[in-house]
Amino acid sequence: MSDSPGLDVDGMLKRFKERALAVKQRPLPPVAGDERKAFIDQAKQDYMDFAIVGDASWALDDGVLTLTVDLRPADTPAG
């Protein structure tokens, strides 16, 4: 829980992780051709967006919420 009343950053990040999983698991609607490709492309983008935010660490300093996302490959040591 954060220092700001009503702000639950850990809960928010958990919901983003859940949304990423939901996007990955949602069924493909009965579309074909260009519509199918557009749906799949949007799902990939939605998953990436939700997963990135869901994996963030956070800090709240003087009312400023900072999300930090490490985009380095897993085998790169944190500095």
Buried (B, 14 or more C-beta within 10 A) or exposed (E): EBEEEEBEBEEBBEBBBEBBBEBEEEEEEEEEEEEEEEBEEEBEEBBEBBBBBBBBEEEEEEEEEEBEEEEEEEEEEEE
